[in-house]
Amino acid sequence: MTTRKNTTDAPTPEAAPDTIHARIRRARHAIGLVPRDGSVTSGPAKYDYVSHQRLLAAVDPALDVEGMWHSQSIRIDASGLALVCTTTIYTDDGAELASDYAVGVPVAAATRDGKARNDLQSWGAAQSYARRLGLMAALGLRDGSDEQAERYGRTVTAATQAEAQPSHAEIADERAAVLMHYYGDDAQGGIRSLLPTLPPPPEGRLRAYLADGRDPLALPDAGWSALVHAMEAQASAGDNGIEGDLPL
């Protein structure tokens, strides 16, 4: 049987651009769930929160790894009723992404000892609150207890590892390229020529699989490895017009 050898190298796909959104996503995964380190009591209720210092300690190193940094500015909106924090993320190649976070204009509030804050204390607390939540919103971060942060970190790690695995489509494309290497445009004919060299059923499950006309691209990993070895042996024997092995 005569088969054709593929002599055209497949074009190398261009790498996807490393956008600011992709960098922020990686930084967010690296930061994980930010543990709460502060608490405040309001009447009978107690609230835990992430301090601005704790947030910056988690965010700044992760942004730096991705070649990014951030700045924040505070303003009063046109209505005079909202304090707006603008958070801008910058990259070392000149990209930037800005977002706004608004909170109510502060009024004097009672402290835990029953005394009223002065205006400077209220404004300082409001600005710190807006900066903290504005930065978390800009990066899509969440906070939680130490236990929740640890559990979230394990979940993100597992998800990241899963994303690193090739998709079914990518595996099929790689396998199709291997078949093209060995059999050119006549992969079906090449597989038919290979069948007599494979062990017969019932021991030869690969031969039974292929003899039924099933898709070789859908083989389990072990079956695909066996098929590649068989094609290598066939190529070495010179039965399909191809010389040498395909580096895998």
C-alpha positions in Angstrom: 0.0 0.0 0.0 1.3 3.4 -0.9 0.9 6.3 1.5 2.1 9.9 1.4 4.5 11.5 3.8 3.6 14.9 5.1 6.4 17.3 4.5 4.7 20.5 5.5 5.4 21.7 9.0 2.4 22.9 10.9 2.5 26.6 11.7 3.4 27.5 15.3 0.4 29.2 16.9 1.2 32.7 18.3 1.1 33.0 22.0 -1.9 34.9 23.4 -1.1 38.4 24.5 -0.5 38.8 28.2 -3.2 41.3 28.9 -3.7 43.3 32.1 -6.8 41.2 32.8 -4.8 37.9 32.6 -2.2 39.4 35.0 -4.8 40.4 37.5 -6.4 37.0 37.3 -3.0 35.3 38.1 -2.4 37.8 40.9 -5.9 37.1 42.4 -5.2 33.4 42.4 -1.8 34.0 44.1 -3.4 36.2 46.8 -6.3 33.8 47.5 -8.7 34.6 50.3 -7.3 37.4 52.4 -7.5 36.5 56.2 -9.4 38.9 58.4 -7.1 40.4 61.1 -9.3 43.1 62.7 -12.6 43.3 64.6 -15.0 46.0 65.6 -18.0 45.9 68.0 -21.2 47.8 67.3 -23.7 47.3 70.0 -24.2 43.5 70.5 -22.7 42.7 67.2 -19.0 42.1 66.5 -17.6 42.3 62.9 -14.3 41.0 61.6 -12.5 42.7 58.8 -9.3 42.9 56.8 -7.1 45.8 57.8 -5.7 48.0 55.1 -2.2 47.1 56.1 -2.9 43.4 55.9 -4.5 43.8 52.5 -1.5 45.7 51.1 0.9 43.1 52.5 -1.0 40.4 50.5 -1.6 42.5 47.4 1.6 44.4 46.7 3.9 41.4 46.4 1.5 39.5 44.1 1.1 42.5 41.8 4.9 43.0 41.7 5.4 39.5 40.5 3.1 40.3 37.5 4.9 43.6 36.8 2.0 45.6 38.2 1.3 48.2 40.9 -1.6 50.3 42.0 -2.5 53.9 43.1 -5.7 55.2 44.7 -7.3 58.7 44.9 -10.2 60.0 46.9 -12.8 62.6 45.8 -16.3 63.7 46.6 -18.8 63.1 43.8 -20.9 65.9 42.2 -23.9 65.2 44.5 -21.7 65.8 47.6 -23.2 62.7 49.2 -20.6 60.1 48.3 -16.9 59.6 48.8 -15.4 57.9 45.8 -12.1 56.0 45.8 -10.6 55.4 42.3 -8.2 52.5 42.2 -5.9 52.2 39.1 -3.9 49.1 38.3 -0.8 49.8 36.1 1.5 47.3 34.2 5.1 47.8 33.4 4.3 47.9 29.7 2.0 50.9 30.0 -1.5 49.4 30.4 -3.8 50.6 33.1 -7.3 49.7 34.5 -9.3 52.0 36.8 -12.4 51.3 38.9 -14.4 53.4 41.3 -15.8 52.5 44.7 -18.2 54.8 46.5 -19.2 55.1 50.2 -21.4 57.6 52.0 -20.0 60.9 53.1 -19.1 60.3 56.8 -21.0 61.9 59.7 -19.9 62.0 63.3 -20.4 58.5 64.9 -20.1 57.2 68.4 -17.0 55.3 69.3 -16.9 52.2 71.5 -16.5 54.3 74.7 -19.6 56.3 73.8 -17.7 59.5 72.8 -18.4 61.0 69.4 -15.6 61.0 66.8 -14.4 64.3 65.5 -14.6 65.2 61.8 -11.0 64.1 61.0 -11.5 60.7 62.6 -14.7 60.1 60.7 -13.1 61.2 57.4 -10.0 59.1 58.0 -12.1 56.0 58.8 -14.2 56.5 55.7 -11.2 57.0 53.4 -9.5 53.9 54.8 -12.8 51.9 54.4 -13.1 53.1 50.8 -9.5 52.4 49.9 -9.6 48.9 51.4 -12.9 47.8 49.7 -12.0 49.7 46.5 -8.8 47.7 46.1 -10.5 44.4 46.9 -13.2 45.2 44.3 -10.7 46.2 41.7 -8.9 42.9 42.0 -12.0 40.8 42.7 -10.7 39.7 46.1 -12.6 38.2 49.0 -11.8 38.0 52.7 -12.5 35.3 55.3 -11.3 33.7 58.5 -7.9 32.0 58.6 -9.5 28.6 58.2 -11.6 29.8 55.2 -8.5 31.4 53.6 -6.6 28.1 53.9 -9.4 26.1 52.5 -9.9 28.6 49.6 -6.1 28.4 48.9 -6.4 24.6 48.5 -9.4 25.0 46.2 -7.7 27.6 44.0 -4.5 25.4 43.8 -6.6 22.4 42.6 -8.4 24.6 40.1 -5.2 26.0 38.7 -3.7 22.6 38.3 -6.8 21.4 36.5 -6.6 24.4 34.2 -3.0 23.5 33.4 -4.1 20.1 32.0 -4.7 20.1 28.2 -8.2 20.1 27.0 -9.8 17.2 25.0 -9.6 19.4 21.9 -5.9 20.1 22.5 -5.2 16.4 22.9 -7.2 15.5 19.8 -5.2 18.1 17.8 -1.9 16.8 19.0 -2.9 13.2 18.2 -4.1 14.3 14.7 -0.7 15.8 14.1 1.0 12.5 15.0 -1.2 10.6 12.6 -0.5 13.2 9.9 3.2 12.7 10.5 3.0 8.9 10.0 0.3 8.6 7.4 0.0 12.0 5.7 -3.6 12.6 4.5 -4.5 8.9 4.5 -4.7 8.2 8.2 -7.5 5.7 7.8 -5.5 3.8 5.2 -2.5 3.9 7.4 -4.4 2.4 10.3 -5.7 -0.4 8.1 -2.2 -1.2 7.0 -1.2 -1.3 10.7 -3.9 -3.7 11.9 -2.2 -7.0 10.7 0.9 -6.1 12.8 -1.1 -5.8 16.0 -1.8 -8.8 18.3 -5.2 -10.3 17.5 -8.2 -10.3 20.0 -8.9 -11.0 22.8 -5.4 -10.1 24.0 -5.1 -7.4 21.3 -7.7 -5.0 22.5 -6.2 -2.2 20.4 -6.6 -4.2 17.2 -10.2 -4.9 18.1 -10.9 -1.2 18.8 -9.4 0.0 15.5 -10.9 -2.9 13.5 -14.4 -1.7 14.6 -13.6 1.6 12.9 -13.5 3.6 16.1 -11.8 6.9 16.3 -8.1 6.5 17.2 -8.1 10.1 18.5 -10.5 9.0 21.3 -8.2 6.2 22.6 -7.4 6.1 26.3 -3.9 7.3 27.1 -2.6 3.7 27.4 -4.1 2.7 24.1 -2.8 5.8 22.4 0.7 5.1 23.7 0.5 1.5 22.3 -0.7 2.8 18.9 2.2 5.3 18.7 4.7 2.5 19.5 3.1 0.3 16.8 3.4 3.2 14.3 7.0 3.8 15.3 7.8 0.1 14.7 6.0 0.2 11.3 7.9 3.4 10.3 11.2 1.8 11.3 10.4 -1.2 9.2 9.8 1.1 6.2 6.2 0.0 5.7 4.7 3.4 5.4 7.3 5.5 3.6 8.4 7.4 6.6 11.9 7.3 8.0 12.8 7.9 11.6 10.8 8.4 14.8 8.6 11.3 15.8 10.0 13.0 18.9 7.2 13.0 21.5 
